Amino acid sequence: MRKRNALVAGAALGAIVMSGATVEAKPIHHKHPATPSKETLELQGEVQNLKAQLQALTARLDAQAQAQQQTQVQAQAAQSQAQAAQSTAQAAATQVQAEQSQILTIPTQVDTATKKAAPKPGWWNDTKVGATMFADATNISNKNSAGKSGQSGTNFDIKRLYLVVDHKFNNTYSFNFTTDFNFDNNLTSPSGASSPTANEAGGANTAGGIKTTQLYIKKAYLQAHYADALNVRLGSADLPWVPFVEGIYGYRYVEQTLIDRTKFGTSADWGVHVYGNFLNHIVSYAISVVDGEGYRQPSLGNVNRTNAVDVEGRLSATYKNVTVAVGGYDGKLGKAVENVPTFHDAERFNALIAYTTPKVRLGFEYLYARYWADVTQSNPAKTNTTDGYSVFASYNFTPKIAAFGKYEWVKPKANTVPGENDNYFNIGVSYKPIGPLDFAIVYKRDEVVNGSFSTGNGFIGIPTGATAGKGTYDEVGLFTQVKF
């Protein structure tokens, strides 16, 4: 660049010199210098102008050369910095890869350390323990024309307290043990007699007059899971109908379902139980062959052996939120013991249709029974049939708040006391703050007309010796469920 600038400057200077030489070569005709002519002055001005332009051009060319040199230096410096940054990035990437490799080894190291520190496997690894409690704080008024019964008043009550142990032996065999309790005032024997009968479990201690809280077995069974369509339980386990309806109703902690409340069925019994489902859980079934005495009175040796077995079954189907089911029961209800003649089989038919979604539950249950209280009744004129139904509904305003209600009507002795009937309803609002807890504010009313009826809420009806009138049961308060 400097050489090119010098060549340009040299060419310009040469031109100027040649111009001066030309001027000087002109002949001088006078001895004394003459005043320059106009042409000379103009030529001299042009020369000076050219000199100035040459100097400016030279300065600009020098500045450009210097700027180019500076830019080249900066470019070289930037390139060096980029190379240094690239080297740093490559080093960082290498370090990250090394750290990632170390991180990937951590789970294996933790798992190895955990296995080394963990105790040796035992039965407790496949055992689950839980509990369920139904409790309430309410005011009860149970009265008839003779006044209020001793059940009336305000109190806190624990209706159920289940302690549950589940143990899994392997993918086929498992075991369940569930206890419950009740407060036994021992004023009478379980059958209502003033002293225990020969066929009642508990013997002479049953009417001993000692008030105490008694713990007893609700469920105890060995289960074999062969397939979804075939499961077998041996022992005291869920019966086909009551637990099934409880799952659809959803408010067992507030009230029992129809046949459980009116004592035309129970939730568990001792025997052999088979259940399963087909068609991707659309169709299900359950069959139980039991002793018929209920879970609180298992067969005990030669004192409480039965000479017959009872059968309860259910067939149901659920499709697009709609469930339909039919069920039945046939047997002696545990009364076919040695030296006790029986004349009838207790029979029961049940049907259910329900619609359930996460927000809405609607259900209708029907009950028909024959000879239920007349297994040992020899006189056909004194036998009875029973009709009844239950309608229930609930609506979830939010996942935590819902309103619910139920109405039930039962004619327990349609043949011998056709005017007797039981009318029951409840209504309430529930709140579920967390999964294991449920609370509900509830009002219940039960009215028994022209008779007396033993229900899950106690004995309701007209005074002893009366043939007409009514007894009423009113309860209001807080109900709760704790389950884990």
C-alpha positions in Angstrom: 0.0 0.0 0.0 2.8 2.4 0.8 4.6 1.6 -2.4 1.4 2.4 -4.4 1.1 5.7 -2.6 4.7 6.6 -3.3 4.3 5.8 -7.0 1.2 8.1 -7.2 3.0 10.9 -5.4 6.1 10.5 -7.7 4.0 10.7 -10.8 2.3 13.8 -9.7 5.6 15.5 -8.8 7.1 14.5 -12.1 4.3 16.2 -13.9 4.7 19.3 -11.9 8.5 19.4 -12.6 7.9 18.9 -16.3 5.5 21.7 -16.3 8.0 24.0 -14.6 10.7 22.9 -16.9 8.6 23.8 -19.9 8.0 27.2 -18.4 11.6 27.8 -17.7 12.6 26.8 -21.2 10.9 29.8 -22.7 13.3 32.5 -24.0 13.9 35.5 -21.8 14.1 38.7 -23.8 14.8 41.2 -21.0 17.7 41.5 -18.5 15.5 42.2 -15.6 12.8 39.9 -14.3 9.4 40.7 -15.7 6.1 40.5 -14.0 4.7 37.0 -14.4 2.1 36.7 -17.0 -1.5 35.7 -16.4 -0.9 32.3 -17.8 2.1 31.8 -15.5 0.2 32.8 -12.5 -2.7 30.4 -13.4 -0.2 27.6 -14.0 1.5 28.2 -10.7 -1.9 28.2 -8.9 -2.8 24.9 -10.6 0.6 23.5 -9.4 0.0 24.6 -5.9 -3.5 23.2 -6.0 -2.2 19.9 -7.3 0.4 19.9 -4.5 -2.3 20.4 -1.9 -4.4 17.7 -3.5 -1.4 15.4 -3.6 -0.7 16.0 0.1 -4.4 15.4 1.0 -4.5 12.3 -1.1 -1.3 11.0 0.5 -2.6 11.7 4.1 -5.9 10.0 3.3 -4.1 7.0 1.8 -1.8 6.8 4.9 -4.9 7.0 7.2 -6.6 4.2 5.3 -3.5 2.1 5.4 -3.3 2.7 9.2 -7.0 1.9 9.7 -6.7 -1.3 7.6 -3.7 -2.3 9.7 -5.6 -1.6 12.9 -8.7 -3.6 11.6 -6.4 -6.5 10.7 -4.9 -6.4 14.2 -8.4 -6.4 15.8 -9.6 -9.2 13.5 -6.5 -11.3 14.5 -7.2 -10.5 18.2 -10.9 -11.5 17.8 -9.9 -14.7 16.0 -7.6 -15.5 18.8 -10.3 -14.8 21.4 -12.8 -17.0 19.5 -10.3 -19.8 19.4 -9.7 -19.4 23.1 -13.5 -19.4 23.8 -13.9 -22.5 21.6 -11.2 -24.2 23.6 -12.9 -23.2 26.8 -16.3 -24.5 25.6 -14.8 -27.8 24.5 -13.2 -28.1 27.9 -16.6 -27.3 29.6 -18.4 -29.8 27.4 -15.8 -32.4 28.3 -16.3 -31.7 32.0 -20.2 -31.8 31.7 -20.0 -35.2 30.0 -17.7 -36.4 32.7 -20.1 -35.1 35.4 -23.1 -36.7 33.6 -21.4 -40.0 33.5 -20.8 -39.7 37.3 -24.5 -38.8 37.8 -25.7 -41.8 35.8 -23.8 -44.0 38.2 -25.5 -42.5 41.3 -28.8 -44.4 41.1 -26.9 -47.7 40.9 -24.7 -46.7 43.8 -27.8 -45.6 45.8 -29.6 -48.8 45.0 -26.6 -50.9 45.9 -26.2 -49.0 49.2 -29.9 -49.2 50.0 -30.0 -52.9 49.4 -27.0 -53.3 51.6 -28.6 -51.2 54.4 -32.1 -52.7 54.0 -33.2 -55.3 56.5 -33.7 -58.8 55.2 -37.2 -59.3 53.7 -39.9 -60.6 56.0 -43.6 -61.1 56.1 -44.1 -57.4 56.9 -42.9 -56.4 53.4 -46.2 -57.7 51.9 -48.5 -56.7 54.8 -50.8 -53.7 54.9 -52.5 -52.4 58.0 -55.5 -50.0 57.9 -58.5 -48.8 59.8 -62.0 -47.5 59.2 -64.1 -45.7 61.8 -67.8 -44.5 61.6 -68.6 -42.0 64.3 -71.3 -39.4 65.1 -72.2 -36.7 67.6 -76.0 -36.5 67.4 -79.3 -35.9 69.3 -81.8 -38.8 69.1 -85.5 -38.7 69.9 -87.1 -42.2 69.9 -90.7 -42.0 71.1 -94.3 -43.3 70.8 -97.5 -42.6 72.6 -96.0 -43.9 75.9 -93.1 -41.4 75.7 -89.5 -41.4 74.8 -87.3 -44.5 75.0 -84.0 -44.7 76.8 -82.2 -44.3 73.5 -83.2 -40.7 73.4 -80.6 -38.0 74.2 -77.3 -36.5 73.0 -74.1 -38.4 72.8 -70.9 -39.2 70.8 -71.0 -42.7 69.4 -68.6 -44.9 67.4 -70.8 -47.1 65.2 -68.0 -49.1 63.6 -64.2 -49.4 64.1 -62.6 -51.8 61.7 -58.9 -52.7 62.1 -57.7 -54.3 58.9 -54.7 -56.5 58.2 -54.0 -57.6 54.6 -51.1 -60.0 53.9 -50.0 -61.1 50.4 -48.2 -64.4 50.2 -47.7 -64.2 46.4 -49.7 -63.2 43.3 -52.2 -65.9 44.0 -52.7 -66.3 47.7 -53.5 -63.6 50.3 -55.1 -63.3 53.8 -57.4 -60.7 55.3 -58.2 -60.2 59.0 -60.7 -57.5 60.0 -62.0 -56.8 63.5 -64.9 -54.7 64.7 -66.3 -53.9 68.2 -69.6 -53.1 69.9 -70.7 -51.9 73.3 -72.6 -54.9 74.9 -74.8 -54.0 77.8 -75.6 -57.8 78.3 -79.1 -57.1 79.5 -80.3 -60.0 77.3 -78.9 -62.7 75.1 -78.3 -62.1 71.4 -81.6 -63.6 70.5 -83.5 -61.3 73.0 -84.1 -64.0 75.5 -83.6 -63.3 79.2 -80.9 -65.9 79.3 -78.7 -67.4 76.5 -80.1 -70.4 74.6 -78.2 -73.6 73.9 -77.5 -72.6 70.4 -76.1 -69.1 71.0 -72.4 -68.5 71.0 -71.0 -67.0 74.2 -72.6 -69.4 76.6 -73.5 -68.3 80.1 -71.3 -65.1 79.9 -73.8 -63.6 77.4 -76.3 -62.5 80.0 -73.9 -61.9 82.8 -74.9 -58.3 83.3 -71.4 -56.9 82.7 -71.3 -53.8 80.5 -68.2 -53.8 78.3 -66.8 -53.0 74.8 -66.4 -56.3 72.9 -63.9 -56.9 70.1 -65.0 -59.5 67.5 -64.0 -60.8 64.1 -65.8 -59.2 61.1 -63.7 -60.9 58.4 -61.1 -63.5 58.4 -60.4 -65.3 55.1 -57.8 -66.9 52.9 -58.1 -65.7 49.3 -56.9 -67.4 46.1 -56.8 -65.2 43.0 -56.7 -67.5 39.9 -58.0 -64.9 37.4 -60.2 -61.8 37.2 -63.0 -64.2 36.5 -62.3 -66.6 39.4 -61.5 -65.6 43.0 -62.1 -67.9 46.0 -62.3 -66.9 49.7 -62.5 -69.3 52.6 -63.8 -67.9 56.0 -65.8 -64.9 57.0 -65.9 -62.6 54.0 -68.1 -60.1 52.2 -71.5 -61.4 51.0 -72.6 -60.7 47.5 -75.3 -58.0 48.0 -74.8 -55.5 50.9 -71.2 -54.5 50.2 -71.9 -54.2 46.5 -74.8 -51.7 47.1 -72.8 -49.8 49.7 -70.1 -49.1 47.1 -72.8 -47.6 44.8 -74.6 -45.7 47.6 -71.5 -44.0 48.9 -72.7 -43.0 52.3 -72.4 -46.1 54.4 -70.9 -44.0 57.3 -74.2 -42.2 57.5 -76.6 -45.1 57.2 -76.8 -48.8 56.3 -78.3 -49.9 53.0 -81.9 -51.2 52.7 -81.6 -54.9 53.7 -78.9 -54.2 56.2 -80.8 -51.5 58.0 -84.1 -53.6 58.1 -82.2 -56.8 59.0 -83.2 -58.8 55.9 -79.6 -59.4 55.2 -76.1 -58.7 56.4 -72.7 -57.8 55.0 -70.5 -60.9 55.8 -70.8 -64.5 56.9 -68.7 -67.6 57.3 -68.3 -70.0 54.4 -67.0 -70.3 50.9 -67.2 -67.2 48.6 -66.5 -67.1 44.9 -66.5 -64.0 42.7 -65.2 -62.5 39.5 -65.8 -60.4 36.4 -65.9 -60.8 32.7 -65.8 -58.6 29.5 -63.4 -56.0 30.8 -65.2 -55.7 34.2 -68.6 -55.0 32.6 -70.2 -58.2 34.0 -69.5 -59.4 37.5 -70.9 -62.1 39.8 -70.6 -63.3 43.4 -71.8 -66.5 45.1 -71.5 -67.4 48.8 -72.2 -70.7 50.5 -72.5 -69.9 54.2 -73.8 -71.1 57.6 -76.4 -68.4 57.6 -75.8 -67.1 61.2 -73.9 -64.0 60.2 -70.3 -63.0 60.9 -70.8 -62.5 64.7 -71.9 -66.1 65.3 -69.5 -68.6 63.6 -70.2 -72.3 63.9 -68.4 -73.6 67.0 -68.0 -77.3 67.4 -71.1 -79.3 68.1 -72.8 -76.4 69.9 -73.4 -74.3 66.9 -73.1 -76.6 63.9 -75.8 -76.3 61.2 -77.4 -79.1 59.3 -77.9 -77.0 56.2 -76.0 -74.3 54.3 -77.4 -71.1 52.9 -76.7 -69.6 49.4 -76.5 -65.9 48.4 -75.7 -64.7 44.9 -75.5 -61.7 42.7 -75.2 -61.0 38.9 -74.5 -57.4 37.8 -73.5 -55.4 34.8 -72.1 -51.9 34.4 -72.0 -50.0 31.1 -71.6 -46.3 30.5 -72.4 -45.2 34.0 -75.4 -47.5 34.4 -75.4 -50.5 36.7 -78.1 -53.2 36.9 -78.0 -56.1 39.3 -80.2 -58.9 40.6 -79.5 -61.1 43.6 -81.1 -63.6 45.9 -80.8 -65.6 49.1 -82.1 -69.0 50.2 -81.5 -70.9 53.4 -82.2 -71.6 57.1 -80.4 -68.6 58.5 -78.4 -70.8 60.8 -81.5 -72.2 62.6 -81.2 -75.8 61.2 -79.3 -77.1 64.2 -79.6 -80.5 65.8 -83.0 -81.2 67.6 -84.5 -78.0 66.2 -87.1 -78.6 63.4 -87.4 -76.1 60.5 -90.4 -75.8 58.2 -89.4 -73.1 55.7 -86.4 -71.7 53.9 -85.9 -67.9 54.2 -86.0 -66.5 50.7 -85.0 -63.1 49.4 -84.9 -61.4 46.0 -83.1 -58.1 45.3 -82.8 -55.8 42.3 -80.9 -52.6 41.7 -80.5 -50.0 39.0 -78.2 -47.1 39.4 -76.7 -44.2 37.4 -73.3 -42.9 38.7 -70.9 -40.3 37.5 -68.3 -38.2 39.4 -71.0 -35.6 40.1 -74.3 -37.5 40.3 -75.5 -40.7 41.9 -79.1 -42.0 41.4 -80.2 -45.5 42.6 -83.3 -47.7 43.2 -83.1 -50.9 45.2 -86.0 -53.4 45.5 -86.5 -56.0 48.2 -88.8 -59.0 48.4 -88.6 -61.6 51.1 -90.6 -64.7 52.2 -90.5 -66.7 55.4 -87.6 -64.6 56.6 -88.7 -64.7 60.3 -90.6 -68.0 59.9 -88.0 -70.6 59.3 -89.1 -72.5 62.5 -92.8 -71.5 62.2 -95.0 -74.6 61.7 -98.3 -72.8 61.2 -98.5 -71.6 57.5 -101.1 -69.0 58.5 -98.5 -67.1 60.5 -95.9 -66.9 57.8 -95.1 -63.6 56.0 -93.9 -61.9 52.9 -92.0 -58.6 52.9 -91.8 -55.8 50.3 -89.7 -52.8 50.3 -87.6 -50.3 48.2 -85.0 -47.7 48.6 -84.4 -44.6 46.5 -81.1 -42.6 46.9 -79.4 -39.7 45.2 -76.5 -37.4 45.7 -74.9 -34.4 43.8 -71.4 -33.2 44.1 -71.2 -29.4 43.8 -67.5 -29.6 44.0 -65.1 -32.5 44.6 -65.3 -31.8 48.3 -68.9 -30.7 48.9 -72.1 -32.7 48.1 -75.8 -33.0 49.0 -77.4 -36.4 49.4 -80.6 -38.0 50.5 -82.4 -41.4 50.7 -86.0 -42.6 51.2 -87.0 -46.2 52.1 -90.3 -47.9 52.5 -90.8 -51.4 53.9 -93.9 -53.6 54.7 -92.3 -56.2 57.0 -95.3 -58.4 57.7 -97.6 -58.1 54.6 -99.6 -61.3 55.6 -100.1 -61.2 59.3 -99.9 -57.4 60.0 -100.8 -55.8 56.6 -101.2 -52.3 58.2 -97.6 -52.2 59.5 -95.0 -50.3 57.5 -91.7 -48.5 58.0 -91.0 -45.1 56.4 -87.4 -43.9 56.6 -85.5 -41.0 55.0 -82.3 -39.0 55.5 -81.0 -35.8 54.0 -77.6 -34.1 54.5 -74.6 -32.2 53.2 -71.2 -33.8 53.2 -67.7 -32.3 53.2 -64.5 -34.2 52.3 -61.4 -32.1 53.2 -58.9 -34.8 52.4 -59.1 -38.4 51.1 -59.2 -40.2 54.4 -61.8 -38.0 56.0 -65.5 -37.4 55.5 -68.0 -35.2 57.4 -71.7 -34.8 57.0 -74.5 -32.8 58.7 -77.5 -35.1 58.6 -81.1 -35.3 59.6 -82.8 -38.8 59.8 -86.4 -39.7 60.4 -87.9 -43.2 60.7 -91.6 -43.8 61.3 -93.1 -47.2 62.1 -96.9 -47.4 61.8 -99.2 -50.0 63.5 -96.4 -52.2 64.7 -92.8 -52.4 66.0 -89.7 -52.9 64.0 -86.1 -53.6 64.9 -83.8 -51.6 62.6 -80.1 -50.7 62.4 -81.0 -47.5 64.4 -82.7 -49.5 67.2 -86.2 -50.7 68.1 -88.9 -48.4 66.8 -92.7 -48.7 67.1 -95.9 -48.6 69.2 -95.9 -49.5 72.9 -96.1 -53.1 74.0 -99.7 -54.4 73.8 -100.9 -51.8 71.4 -102.1 -52.7 67.9 -102.3 -49.2 66.3 -100.4 -45.9 66.4 -96.9 -45.1 65.5 -93.4 -44.8 66.8 -90.9 -42.2 65.5 -87.2 -41.9 65.4 -85.5 -38.5 64.8 -81.8 -38.0 64.7 -79.7 -34.9 63.8 -76.1 -34.2 64.1 -72.6 -34.7 62.7 -71.4 -37.9 61.1 -67.9 -38.7 60.1 -65.7 -41.4 58.5 -62.0 -41.9 59.0 -60.4 -44.4 56.6 -56.7 -45.2 55.9 
